[in-house]
Amino acid sequence: DFSAENKKLKWSYYKKHIDIAVIKLNKSLNPGDTIIISTPFRVKIPLGIYSRLGHIGQSYQITQWFPKPAVFDKNGWHPIPYLSQGEFYSEFGSYDVKITLPENYVIGATGDLINGEKELEFLNEKVKKTNKLIASKEYSSDLSFPTSSSKTKTLHFHQENVHDFAWFADKRYHVLKGEIELPQSKRKVDTWAMFTNNEFDLWKDAISHINDATYNYSLWVGEYPYNHVTAVDGSISAGGGMEYPNITVIGESGNNYFHDEVITHEVGHNWFYGILGNNERENAWMDEGINSFVEYRHMHKKYPKVEGTSNKLLQTFQLNGQSLMQLGYKFNATRNNDQPIQMGANLYTPMNYGLIVYGKTGIGFNYLKEYLGVPVFDTCMHTYFNKWKFKHPSPEDIQTVFETSSSKNLDWFFETYIKTTKKIDYKIQHVKRKGANSFEVKLKNITGFNAPITLTAINKSDSSITYNEWITGFKNDTTFYIETTGKTDKIILDQLNVSTDINSENNFSKTGGLLKKTAPLKLKLLAGIESNQFTNIYFSPIIGWNNYDSFMIGASFYNSIVLEKKLEWAVNPMFSFGNNKLVGSSKINYQFYPENVFSKISFGHKLSSYFHEPVFSNERWMKNEIYSSFRIKPKSLRSSPDHNFKIRGIRIDEHTFSGNFTEPPSSQLTKSYYGVLEYSVKNKQFLTPKSLSIQYTYG
């Protein structure tokens, strides 16, 4: 029921979006004029398993709960509906909110508490009790709700220059309080943690996590402008954490490292997009991606060695947030299933929304930091923050700031890396010695993406670096002449893996000897990370059984498992206990990725051989198959159906047997030939999945 100047206003729903209203003013609002529009509104709070607004029992998470004005910027109005993928674009404003609730509720909210004297006494008493529990280590697992107080209290919150207001209330909350001194101004900011018995042992360290994140973001991006940072425990259904101005809600984390990481990421959103209010629906990388980069930087500073984390998976494969996201990006990129960073959030596949928006952007800004150097990069980031805080920066705005502040043309990053799916792939063509410490290094740019990359020379005996320089990107094959500072055994591109070079195995060359471009072989159990200093061969034990070979045991050897390579192979020898002979299978596959009708074309050969008819155990069958497959390029990775064609040629060699009780059996080798054409199509509808497969076989 909208009104202005004591007169009703007409309104209607916006096109197809029933969560957006269009208000018709009774008279035009001219530039510089002001109008107050008011409306009563009611919200029925849903069960908190569907979205980030809701209640779990008597615990309340109140977000996206009031009519919010759409943003009007240089590109016009932005009426954005609520979607499950892709977040918001909201206008900065002043929020003045009064909340009435039972007296024994603990509440965390956006904004400063105005009538806070009595409430602060209540919270400080909670802090004392919580610290006693921590000291005694007598943690409870009880998550039941105490009875609500019959008395109520009204809390008054106020905040300027924020784009949203959220609040969280729970009678079971324990409370911790801290303080952090900001690095430049030395101003002190209050920090609060509010949590239930669920994961109490993790939440007892939450204040240090909040303090560290607030300090480093203020140091590397810009000073935190508000008076408190709060993290609350919540049973949200959508993701591990969610950010709102001054306050973040955190779900279950599992261990201290991830708890720290999620708190850091969500606290970081106070900067991106809390203070730098970009359009998250259209430019999600400017908040989720850049925020992920600062999060990686923070976590690496805090946990410089993976062994320092509490996560066994990260320790086993020597992964941190940065390398994990690089691996994730390359997982899809090597399969040609990646999408551009610059794209509407609702157009991504769910997997790419994480791997591209968060991952590729995050590792990309680290790449840019290393290329520009930390002092220059930090100057760029501070300038960007100071110029655009409490405003709505666009991709063009951040590019302009970074190019102006660094005095470099950064089209390779902002125009190609951000806006396309072009891959970086440099290759060392050859290395020739020209003197004792002089070398001719010829490099090939396979994809034509002219991104910068490091060229490094190394002395193998002590691993010392004898040459290390950034090379400006080039498109055509280029020869470089380098002078090293001492004995040099190998030349490596992107030695520290800061770029997103898609094939690190062609980034290596020895300076002499045989097989110069083949890095030393390294045998790894199960899986590993591709390296520019080793040629990995993976293996894993395998077992099998069939009626004729009985129990089989062996090993599988393969050259790829996580990232897809142009040439892949696998050999799977097994010992048959039923026949006391070797059996098994093998496969070799070559694939490439054109950019026209097909997004992927593969050619390959498979071989398998096992025994049959145990009476004649010296006989076996063998299957040879050659094949080619074609994946049609979809218009949209998220919504277009998948179309695939496959052509197979098969030969099966087997022995057939004849004979009866009076005649000795005889065997005859039979060769059978088959040609197979296959076509399959599958839609991507979640509620109404459909698929069709057609196969024609000629034998």
Backbone hydrogen bonds, N-H to C=O, Kabsch-Sander energy under -0.5 kcal/mol:
donor,donor_aa,acceptor,acceptor_aa,energy
3,S,38,S,-1.9
4,A,7,K,-2.6
5,E,36,I,-0.5
7,K,4,A,-1.5
9,L,2,F,-2.4
10,K,24,K,-0.8
12,S,22,V,-1.8
14,Y,17,H,-0.9
14,Y,20,I,-2.3
15,K,13,Y,-0.9
17,H,14,Y,-2.5
18,I,16,K,-0.9
20,I,17,H,-1.4
22,V,12,S,-3.2
23,I,21,A,-0.5
24,K,10,K,-3.3
25,L,23,I,-0.7
30,N,28,S,-0.7
33,D,30,N,-2.3
37,I,35,I,-0.6
38,S,3,S,-2.5
45,I,43,V,-0.7
48,G,55,H,-2.8
49,I,47,L,-1.0
50,Y,47,L,-1.1
54,G,61,Q,-2.3
55,H,46,P,-1.9
56,I,59,S,-1.9
57,G,55,H,-0.6
59,S,56,I,-1.6
60,Y,169,A,-2.9
61,Q,54,G,-2.7
62,I,167,W,-2.8
63,T,61,Q,-0.9
71,V,78,H,-0.6
73,D,71,V,-0.6
73,D,76,G,-2.2
76,G,73,D,-2.4
78,H,71,V,-1.3
80,I,78,H,-1.2
83,L,86,G,-0.5
91,E,69,P,-0.6
93,G,162,V,-2.2
95,Y,159,Q,-2.9
97,V,157,F,-2.7
99,I,155,L,-2.6
101,L,153,K,-2.1
103,E,151,K,-2.9
105,Y,102,P,-1.7
106,V,170,D,-1.7
108,G,168,F,-2.5
110,T,166,A,-2.0
112,D,158,H,-2.9
114,I,112,D,-0.6
114,I,156,H,-3.6
115,N,156,H,-0.5
116,G,114,I,-0.7
120,L,116,G,-2.9
121,E,117,E,-1.5
122,F,118,K,-1.9
123,L,119,E,-2.5
124,N,120,L,-2.9
125,E,121,E,-1.9
126,K,122,F,-1.5
127,V,123,L,-2.2
128,K,124,N,-2.0
129,K,125,E,-2.0
130,T,126,K,-2.4
131,N,127,V,-2.5
132,K,128,K,-1.9
133,L,129,K,-1.9
134,I,130,T,-2.2
135,A,131,N,-2.3
136,S,132,K,-2.2
137,K,133,L,-1.6
138,E,133,L,-0.9
139,Y,137,K,-1.2
153,K,101,L,-2.5
155,L,99,I,-2.8
155,L,153,K,-0.5
157,F,97,V,-3.4
157,F,155,L,-0.6
158,H,112,D,-2.0
159,Q,95,Y,-2.2
162,V,93,G,-1.9
167,W,62,I,-1.9
168,F,108,G,-2.7
169,A,60,Y,-2.1
170,D,106,V,-2.2
173,Y,170,D,-0.7
174,H,195,F,-4.1
175,V,126,K,-0.5
176,L,193,A,-2.5
178,G,191,T,-3.2
180,I,189,V,-2.3
182,L,180,I,-0.6
182,L,187,R,-2.8
186,K,182,L,-1.0
189,V,180,I,-2.5
190,D,227,N,-2.2
191,T,178,G,-2.1
192,W,229,V,-2.3
193,A,176,L,-2.3
194,M,231,A,-2.2
195,F,174,H,-1.9
200,F,197,N,-1.7
202,L,199,E,-1.2
203,W,199,E,-2.2
204,K,200,F,-1.6
205,D,202,L,-1.6
206,A,203,W,-1.9
209,H,205,D,-1.5
210,I,206,A,-2.8
211,N,207,I,-2.9
212,D,208,S,-2.5
213,A,209,H,-2.1
214,T,210,I,-2.5
215,Y,211,N,-2.3
216,N,212,D,-2.5
217,Y,213,A,-2.5
218,S,214,T,-1.7
219,L,215,Y,-2.1
220,W,216,N,-2.8
221,V,217,Y,-2.4
222,G,217,Y,-1.6
229,V,190,D,-2.1
230,T,246,N,-2.6
231,A,192,W,-2.1
232,V,248,T,-2.7
233,D,194,M,-2.3
234,G,250,I,-2.5
236,I,234,G,-0.8
237,S,51,S,-0.6
239,G,237,S,-1.1
242,M,249,V,-2.2
244,Y,247,I,-1.9
247,I,244,Y,-1.3
248,T,230,T,-1.9
249,V,242,M,-2.4
250,I,232,V,-2.9
251,G,240,G,-3.3
259,H,255,N,-2.2
260,D,256,N,-2.6
261,E,257,Y,-2.4
262,V,258,F,-2.8
263,I,259,H,-2.2
264,T,260,D,-2.6
265,H,261,E,-2.5
266,E,262,V,-2.6
267,V,263,I,-2.9
268,G,264,T,-2.3
269,H,265,H,-0.8
269,H,266,E,-0.6
270,N,267,V,-2.0
271,W,268,G,-1.9
272,F,268,G,-1.7
274,G,269,H,-2.2
275,I,270,N,-0.6
276,L,271,W,-2.5
277,G,275,I,-1.0
277,G,391,K,-1.6
278,N,276,L,-1.9
280,E,88,F,-1.6
280,E,278,N,-1.1
283,N,279,N,-3.1
284,A,343,M,-0.5
286,M,283,N,-1.7
287,D,284,A,-1.3
288,E,284,A,-1.9
289,G,284,A,-0.8
290,I,285,W,-1.7
291,N,287,D,-2.0
292,S,288,E,-1.8
293,F,289,G,-1.9
294,V,290,I,-2.1
295,E,291,N,-2.4
296,Y,292,S,-2.7
297,R,293,F,-2.3
298,H,294,V,-2.6
299,M,295,E,-2.8
300,H,296,Y,-2.5
301,K,297,R,-1.8
302,K,298,H,-2.1
303,Y,299,M,-3.1
308,G,305,K,-2.1
309,T,306,V,-2.3
312,K,310,S,-0.6
315,Q,311,N,-1.7
316,T,312,K,-2.6
317,F,313,L,-1.9
318,Q,315,Q,-0.7
319,L,314,L,-2.4
324,L,320,N,-2.8
325,M,321,G,-2.0
326,Q,322,Q,-1.9
327,L,323,S,-2.2
328,G,324,L,-2.1
329,Y,325,M,-2.8
330,K,326,Q,-2.4
331,F,327,L,-1.8
332,N,328,G,-1.3
333,A,329,Y,-2.6
334,T,330,K,-2.6
335,R,332,N,-0.6
336,N,333,A,-1.4
337,N,332,N,-2.8
341,I,418,I,-0.8
342,Q,418,I,-2.4
343,M,341,I,-1.1
345,A,281,R,-3.0
347,L,344,G,-2.1
348,Y,345,A,-1.1
353,Y,349,T,-2.2
354,G,350,P,-1.0
354,G,351,M,-0.5
355,L,351,M,-2.5
356,I,352,N,-3.1
357,V,352,N,-1.1
358,Y,353,Y,-0.8
358,Y,354,G,-0.6
359,G,354,G,-2.0
360,K,355,L,-1.8
361,T,356,I,-1.7
362,G,358,Y,-1.9
363,I,359,G,-2.8
364,G,360,K,-1.7
365,F,361,T,-2.4
366,N,362,G,-1.4
367,Y,363,I,-2.0
368,L,364,G,-2.4
369,K,365,F,-2.2
370,E,366,N,-2.4
371,Y,367,Y,-2.1
372,L,368,L,-2.8
373,G,369,K,-2.2
377,F,373,G,-2.7
378,D,374,V,-2.9
379,T,375,P,-1.8
380,C,376,V,-2.3
381,M,377,F,-2.4
382,H,378,D,-2.6
383,T,379,T,-2.3
384,Y,380,C,-2.4
385,F,381,M,-2.4
386,N,382,H,-2.7
387,K,383,T,-2.2
388,W,384,Y,-2.0
389,K,385,F,-1.5
390,F,275,I,-3.3
391,K,275,I,-0.6
391,K,388,W,-1.7
398,I,394,S,-1.7
399,Q,395,P,-1.9
400,T,396,E,-2.3
401,V,397,D,-2.1
402,F,398,I,-2.3
403,E,399,Q,-2.6
404,T,400,T,-2.5
405,S,401,V,-2.8
406,S,402,F,-1.8
407,S,403,E,-1.4
408,K,403,E,-0.9
410,L,408,K,-0.7
413,F,410,L,-0.9
414,F,410,L,-2.5
415,E,411,D,-2.1
416,T,411,D,-1.5
417,Y,412,W,-1.9
418,I,413,F,-2.2
420,T,416,T,-1.8
424,I,500,T,-0.5
425,D,423,K,-0.5
427,K,444,K,-2.4
428,I,506,N,-2.3
429,Q,427,K,-0.8
429,Q,442,K,-2.5
430,H,442,K,-1.1
432,K,440,E,-2.7
434,K,438,S,-2.8
435,G,438,S,-1.3
439,F,482,I,-2.2
440,E,432,K,-3.3
441,V,439,F,-0.6
441,V,480,F,-3.3
442,K,430,H,-2.5
442,K,440,E,-0.5
443,L,441,V,-0.5
443,L,478,T,-3.0
444,K,427,K,-3.0
446,I,425,D,-2.3
446,I,444,K,-0.8
447,T,425,D,-0.6
450,N,448,G,-0.8
451,A,449,F,-1.8
453,I,471,I,-1.7
455,L,469,E,-2.7
456,T,492,I,-2.7
457,A,467,Y,-2.6
458,I,490,K,-2.5
459,N,464,S,-2.9
460,K,458,I,-0.7
462,D,459,N,-0.5
463,S,459,N,-1.6
464,S,459,N,-0.6
466,T,457,A,-2.2
466,T,464,S,-0.6
467,Y,457,A,-1.2
469,E,455,L,-1.9
471,I,453,I,-3.5
472,T,470,W,-0.5
478,T,443,L,-1.9
480,F,441,V,-3.2
482,I,439,F,-2.3
482,I,480,F,-0.5
484,T,437,N,-2.8
484,T,482,I,-0.5
485,T,466,T,-1.7
489,D,458,I,-2.7
490,K,458,I,-1.7
491,I,509,S,-3.3
492,I,456,T,-3.0
493,L,507,N,-2.3
494,D,454,T,-2.3
497,N,494,D,-1.8
502,I,424,I,-3.5
506,N,503,N,-0.9
507,N,504,S,-1.4
509,S,491,I,-1.7
510,K,516,K,-2.8
511,T,489,D,-2.3
518,T,515,L,-1.7
519,A,517,K,-0.7
522,K,535,T,-2.4
524,K,537,I,-2.5
526,L,539,F,-3.4
527,A,525,L,-2.4
535,T,520,P,-2.6
536,N,534,F,-0.8
537,I,522,K,-2.7
538,Y,558,Y,-2.8
539,F,524,K,-2.1
540,S,556,S,-1.6
542,I,554,G,-2.2
544,G,552,M,-2.5
546,N,550,S,-1.2
550,S,546,N,-1.9
552,M,544,G,-3.2
553,I,575,F,-1.5
554,G,542,I,-2.6
555,A,573,P,-1.7
556,S,540,S,-2.9
557,F,571,V,-2.8
558,Y,538,Y,-2.2
559,N,569,W,-1.6
568,E,566,K,-0.6
568,E,589,N,-3.0
570,A,587,K,-2.4
571,V,557,F,-2.8
572,N,585,S,-3.1
574,M,583,V,-2.8
575,F,553,I,-3.2
576,S,574,M,-0.5
576,S,581,K,-3.0
577,F,551,F,-2.5
577,F,575,F,-0.6
578,G,549,D,-2.3
580,N,576,S,-2.0
581,K,576,S,-0.8
583,V,574,M,-2.9
584,G,609,S,-2.0
585,S,572,N,-1.1
586,S,607,L,-2.6
587,K,570,A,-2.5
588,I,605,H,-2.3
589,N,568,E,-3.0
590,Y,603,F,-3.5
591,Q,566,K,-2.1
592,F,601,I,-2.3
596,N,598,F,-0.6
599,S,631,R,-2.6
600,K,631,R,-1.1
601,I,592,F,-2.5
602,S,629,S,-2.4
603,F,590,Y,-3.1
604,G,627,Y,-2.3
605,H,588,I,-2.5
606,K,625,E,-2.8
607,L,586,S,-2.3
608,S,623,K,-1.9
609,S,584,G,-2.6
610,Y,621,W,-1.3
612,H,619,E,-1.1
616,F,613,E,-1.8
617,S,614,P,-0.8
619,E,616,F,-2.0
621,W,610,Y,-3.0
622,M,653,D,-2.5
623,K,608,S,-3.0
624,N,622,M,-0.5
624,N,651,R,-3.0
625,E,606,K,-2.5
626,I,649,G,-2.6
627,Y,604,G,-2.2
628,S,647,I,-2.2
629,S,602,S,-1.9
630,F,645,F,-2.8
631,R,600,K,-2.8
632,I,630,F,-0.6
632,I,643,H,-2.0
633,K,597,V,-3.1
640,S,636,S,-1.9
642,D,682,K,-2.7
643,H,641,P,-0.5
644,N,680,S,-2.3
645,F,630,F,-2.5
646,K,678,E,-2.2
647,I,628,S,-3.0
648,R,676,V,-2.7
649,G,626,I,-3.2
650,I,674,Y,-2.7
651,R,624,N,-2.7
652,I,672,S,-2.5
653,D,622,M,-2.9
653,D,651,R,-0.5
654,E,652,I,-0.6
654,E,670,T,-2.4
656,T,668,Q,-2.4
658,S,666,S,-2.1
660,N,663,E,-0.7
666,S,658,S,-2.1
668,Q,656,T,-2.1
670,T,654,E,-3.4
672,S,652,I,-2.5
672,S,670,T,-0.6
674,Y,650,I,-2.6
675,G,698,Y,-2.9
676,V,648,R,-2.8
677,L,696,Y,-2.8
678,E,646,K,-2.6
679,Y,694,I,-2.6
680,S,644,N,-2.3
681,V,692,L,-2.6
682,K,642,D,-1.7
683,N,690,K,-2.4
692,L,681,V,-2.7
694,I,679,Y,-3.1
696,Y,677,L,-2.8
698,Y,675,G,-2.9
